[in-house]
Amino acid sequence: MLLRSEFFLTMFSSAFREAQSTQHLQIIPIDCSPAVLEIILTFLYTEKADFPLDLAIDVLFAADLLLIDRLKQKAAVVISTLGNGTMEPASDLQIVGTEIPPAEENIDIYDVVRAGWLTRVPRLEEFGARYFAYRLENYIDEEDFADLIRESAGRIKGRQETDSIELLDDIRYYLSERFRLRFEDSGLEDMMDEENVGDERKKDVAEDEGVGVSDGGVPAQAAMKETASLGGNAEVGEQGDIPHLDGTIRTLDGEVAGDEFAGDAINYQILLGKIDRLLDRLKLDA
């Protein structure tokens, strides 16, 4: 117990009342539930601790109170790995005719961020920011989110107008990561490079043969015939986008997107705009 907790080491090796010999045993009150106390005692005597996610924050606070750093870090790991930590966004795009059920939240992310602040655990602060960024559309309009941003700004003593808001800076960073990774995973950049090379080759061949080429790499005369066969007005969709076979992709503001890539780019700007408007409403600069 003394080796694993500075709290008890200091208590029993100082002039505190608990370190004095008395007729009766001293009672040490600890503000935690019986389930959490059992986890604490098990760790003190065996240095092992297994606990579910729903007790992790309570264990974190108890470990912080008793100065048990290893258990404190263990609780932070449990929260950041089990707390729906796959970081898959709830729904980046909406498809007409389909309904995506809301993801079941395993944790209260507001409690996690505040716990990270109170217990001085950077891992939880970073986890909270990344969690928000990958689901920002679900939280950005909530008043609780605005209150959290206000609290983050208030944590800077003597705040100046040029000071940034740490939580918001981290959210912006992970938001950029979220959409950048989607583009990289889809291989969009490689596809665009291949298309550009293909278009240049088609134009070179067409110039050698003395015929015009339309944007799609089709001889101009053939393109004109195709347009004429469609009644002189080739419409590709009600909103000017090519319709998808499985439904129309819409952005977060309900507008029709041409494809997933266009939708991602628009959604990214929409979320950044909402952050700016939130700051304006809170009268904060960051």
C-alpha atoms as one frame of an Amber mdcrd trajectory, in Angstrom:
protein
   0.000   0.000   0.000   2.782   2.437   0.922   4.765   1.583  -2.205   1.873
   2.149  -4.602   0.247   5.219  -3.063   2.053   8.411  -2.077  -1.139   9.391
  -0.258  -0.834   6.542   2.245   2.967   6.814   2.359   2.731  10.431   3.461
  -0.149   9.729   5.828   1.590   6.942   7.735   5.101   8.395   7.789   4.304
  11.869   9.102   2.764  13.566  12.109  -0.771  12.995  10.858  -3.259  11.499
  13.275  -3.492   8.287  11.249   0.222   7.614  11.863  -0.134   7.755  15.658
  -0.713   4.745  17.880  -4.221   4.775  19.309  -6.493   2.405  21.148  -8.783
   2.115  18.149  -8.064   1.876  14.440  -8.318   5.121  12.538 -11.080   5.282
   9.911  -9.953   6.816   6.627 -12.932   8.117   4.644 -12.649   7.827   0.861
 -15.324   9.379  -1.336 -16.074   6.561  -3.779 -18.541   3.750  -4.334 -17.991
   0.241  -2.909 -17.261  -1.074  -6.421 -14.537   1.516  -6.945 -13.098   0.915
  -3.460 -12.795  -2.781  -4.261 -10.849  -1.915  -7.435  -8.567   0.399  -5.439
  -7.838  -2.200  -2.770  -7.255  -4.929  -5.329  -4.718  -2.746  -7.112  -2.952
  -1.768  -3.875  -2.458  -5.380  -2.836  -2.007  -7.110  -6.211  -1.119  -4.279
  -8.626  -3.814  -5.616 -10.933  -7.027  -3.905 -11.936  -9.751  -4.841 -14.378
 -12.831  -2.666 -14.498 -15.545  -1.748 -17.012 -15.802   1.521 -18.879 -18.734
   2.781 -16.795 -16.516   2.799 -13.667 -13.396   4.187 -15.353 -14.007   7.880
 -14.590 -14.807   7.139 -10.921 -11.634   5.031 -10.688  -9.695   7.883 -12.291
 -10.846  10.390  -9.672 -10.213   7.975  -6.795  -6.722   7.177  -8.069  -5.997
  10.886  -8.444  -7.149  11.520  -4.870  -4.985   8.718  -3.480  -2.010   9.618
  -5.708  -1.911   6.220  -7.397  -0.410   7.243 -10.718  -0.298   3.801 -12.337
  -3.979   3.151 -11.665  -4.764   6.658 -12.855  -3.046   5.966 -16.178  -4.784
   2.594 -16.384  -8.169   4.316 -16.075  -7.199   6.801 -18.780  -6.243   3.944
 -21.104  -9.550   2.181 -20.477 -11.496   5.351 -21.302  -9.538   6.210 -24.437
  -9.525   2.691 -25.876 -12.957   1.385 -24.904 -14.837   4.666 -25.188 -15.945
   4.009 -28.732 -12.392   4.828 -29.701 -12.564   3.564 -33.288 -13.243   7.203
 -34.168 -15.551   6.353 -37.037 -17.761   9.387 -37.697 -21.459   8.805 -37.149
 -22.368   9.847 -40.686 -20.307  12.076 -42.927 -22.874  12.066 -45.701 -26.580
  11.486 -45.922 -28.091   9.349 -48.647 -31.666  10.011 -49.647 -33.928   7.081
 -48.885 -31.681   5.670 -46.153 -31.750   6.299 -42.440 -28.677   5.795 -40.288
 -29.514   5.061 -36.639 -27.615   7.177 -34.114 -24.582   5.469 -32.620 -24.991
   4.361 -29.032 -22.693   6.418 -26.842 -20.741   4.400 -24.308 -19.454   7.433
 -22.403 -20.327  11.021 -21.629 -17.590  12.768 -23.555 -18.198  16.013 -21.672
 -17.401  14.249 -18.403 -14.290  12.714 -19.960 -12.860  16.063 -21.069 -13.571
  17.698 -17.719 -12.061  14.704 -15.921  -8.934  15.087 -18.021  -8.677  18.733
 -16.986  -9.275  18.084 -13.284  -6.880  15.136 -13.042  -4.268  16.635 -15.381
  -4.250  13.735 -17.839  -3.337  15.012 -21.346  -4.281  11.658 -22.869  -7.934
  12.249 -22.013  -7.878  15.836 -23.272  -6.515  14.661 -26.629  -8.960  11.764
 -26.745 -11.885  14.094 -26.084 -10.813  16.504 -28.819 -10.423  13.682 -31.341
 -13.738  12.156 -30.299 -15.509  15.488 -30.867 -13.765  16.067 -34.211 -14.857
  12.723 -35.642 -18.461  13.361 -34.575 -18.553  17.150 -34.636 -21.820  17.375
 -36.565 -23.546  15.663 -33.619 -22.214  18.093 -30.993 -21.486  21.469 -32.598
 -25.034  22.784 -32.140 -25.442  21.610 -28.538 -25.393  24.168 -25.745 -23.294
  21.772 -23.652 -20.610  21.920 -26.337 -20.665  25.719 -26.262 -20.323  25.632
 -22.465 -17.312  23.310 -22.772 -15.596  25.636 -25.247 -16.267  28.541 -22.880
 -14.730  26.555 -20.009 -11.679  25.734 -22.119 -11.187  29.416 -22.902 -11.584
  30.277 -19.209  -8.781  27.897 -18.194  -6.243  30.434 -19.489  -5.504  32.894
 -16.677  -5.357  36.485 -17.848  -6.639  35.486 -21.281  -5.804  37.881 -24.115
  -7.640  38.276 -27.428  -4.726  36.653 -29.250  -4.729  33.557 -27.019  -5.995
  30.368 -28.590  -8.466  27.897 -27.095  -6.625  24.632 -26.556  -9.625  22.327
 -26.934 -10.777  24.077 -30.094  -7.288  24.015 -31.597  -7.121  20.256 -31.023
 -10.590  19.741 -32.505  -9.614  21.670 -35.637  -6.455  19.587 -35.978  -8.276
  16.261 -35.696 -11.077  17.497 -37.946  -8.487  18.139 -40.645  -7.042  14.682
 -39.979 -10.488  13.109 -40.258 -11.159  14.393 -43.758  -7.553  14.090 -44.948
  -7.498  10.414 -44.029 -10.752   9.821 -45.882  -9.211  11.226 -49.058  -5.990
   9.273 -48.609  -7.799   5.995 -47.901  -9.919   6.400 -51.010  -6.860   7.031
 -53.191  -8.456  10.165 -54.615  -5.146  11.885 -55.320  -3.815   8.918 -57.304
  -7.076   8.678 -59.242  -6.926  12.353 -60.154  -3.329  12.035 -61.353  -4.215
   9.048 -63.521  -7.202  10.871 -65.009  -5.068  13.913 -65.864  -2.477  11.734
 -67.626  -5.223   9.913 -69.513  -6.845  13.163 -70.653  -3.550  14.522 -71.960
  -2.928  11.371 -73.976  -6.423  11.501 -75.472  -5.926  15.130 -76.488  -2.588
  14.330 -78.126  -4.146  11.493 -80.134  -7.087  13.659 -81.138  -4.836  16.476
 -82.317  -2.845  14.009 -84.447  -6.068  12.746 -86.033  -7.391  16.282 -86.546
 -10.577  15.961 -84.537 -11.886  17.932 -81.540 -12.215  16.368 -78.166 -14.874
  17.061 -75.567 -14.155  17.199 -71.820 -14.867  13.524 -71.429 -12.321  12.516
 -74.063 -15.043  11.789 -76.668 -14.756  13.203 -80.224 -16.724  16.434 -80.447
 -18.967  15.226 -83.265 -19.942  12.128 -81.296 -20.646  14.267 -78.270 -22.910
  16.531 -80.330 -24.830  13.522 -81.679 -25.276  12.194 -78.148 -26.602  15.557
 -76.992 -28.994  15.699 -79.929 -30.319  12.228 -79.132 -31.213  13.514 -75.650
 -33.395  16.224 -77.097 -30.696  18.884 -77.317 -30.474  19.257 -73.539 -28.556
  16.548 -71.734 -29.717  16.809 -68.136 -27.801  14.682 -65.667 -29.966  15.218
 -62.651 -32.412  17.534 -60.927 -29.596  19.357 -59.128 -27.048  19.108 -61.937
 -25.291  16.125 -60.290 -25.021  12.634 -61.683 -27.655  10.577 -59.829 -26.399
   7.631 -57.793 -27.895   4.223 -58.294 -28.360   3.703 -54.550 -29.635   7.180
 -53.720 -28.563  10.795 -53.781 -25.708  11.863 -51.514 -26.402  14.989 -49.502
 -24.122  17.135 -47.405 -24.668  18.094 -43.776 -26.747  21.119 -44.797 -29.044
  19.005 -46.968 -27.625  20.024 -50.335 -27.014  17.425 -53.032 -23.359  16.475
 -53.520 -21.986  15.178 -56.791 -20.113  12.363 -55.066 -18.554  11.421 -51.726
 -15.395  13.407 -52.384 -17.293  16.596 -53.152 -19.507  15.951 -50.133 -16.501
  15.548 -47.832 -14.974  18.806 -49.015 -18.259  20.662 -48.489 -18.867  19.066
 -45.089 -15.399  20.085 -43.919 -16.096  23.720 -44.789 -19.545  23.542 -43.193
 -18.094  22.335 -39.894 -15.346  24.952 -39.914 -17.981  27.603 -40.556 -20.036
  26.377 -37.605 -16.976  26.630 -35.374 -16.437  30.232 -36.469 -20.077  31.098
 -35.834 -19.906  29.489 -32.405 -16.914  31.650 -31.524 -18.752  34.738 -32.706
 -21.748  33.824 -30.558 -19.531  33.268 -27.517 -17.601  36.469 -28.310 -14.327
  34.568 -28.300 -11.317  34.854 -30.587  -9.220  31.800 -31.356
